[in-house]
């Protein structure tokens, strides 16, 4: 069994995907398997977040004893890693392939990745905490690499382009998901929460001078309807800027290399 202390001692090599679990003798509890455990953990993570996930609460959700879970996982970290990879499996790679040109494939990848982060607010911290080397995560990573490779950028520039696009998507999806969670915790829709927060900010006498230079921007954003419209509009335009930037850099590299010999 892998102990939490062992993971802390060597975090660079700590992953359920790198460890060989010792076989348990006999059979596991009837009606329980790893897929069912992971599905229940995702439901709990979506509803309550990382802080409230525990082996005891998960066992109660599944109607089994906490010890029953150890037939299939060694630690709570194992469960989280399995849940993370299951979430990566929601990215529709077939739709990416069907999109055609690299620009369109990149947009499909970015949008699906963002939507996954928003559906699962717990994914953002986990993506930085764990190695993300499960089969679904690796498949998504390979698709990202293939798409960036097809831009025509030189090999030493491809990682930078991947970072520019997908660190943006990660940050955008994180903010969007946390905003949604905060609104839900307040018992409000995102639209209600946004309007109430902006009104409180604009009406507070202590912020009058600070808000002055931002009023045009706040008014412009408020003119676009619901918060979801703003999220989608800003994301699409920012992604277009990044795609255009990659196209410019490809052109620059070609011009710097000069004409090719025939």
Helices and strands as residue ranges (DSSP letters): H 4-9, G 11-13, G 16-18, H 34-48, G 50-52, H 55-62, G 66-71, H 76-88, H 93-98, H 102-119, H 123-129, H 135-149, H 155-185, H 190-203, G 205-207, H 208-212, H 215-222, H 227-257
